[in-house]
Amino acid sequence: MSFIGDTMKALRNVLLLQEDVRQLKDMVTSQSGRLAALAEAHATLRERVSRLEGVIEGAAMATRQRRIEE
């Protein structure tokens, strides 16, 4: 009976491991989607900061130009 018991225990462990692997796969898929959304948000923020830098640099150049003309 020990052989059958050990076999059933091993089979149970395999099934539990398969479930764990499935859950990990689902978690990785979820994290992948979240990472893609984060990358997109980062790109959008980078574009906004670049535009703001352009506005600030333009204002600084205009101020310097006015001082030179005076």
Buried (B, 14 or more C-beta within 10 A) or exposed (E): EEEEEEEEEEEEEEEEEEEEEEEEEEEEEEEEEEEEEEEEEEEEEEEEEEEEEEEEEEEEEEEEEEEEEE
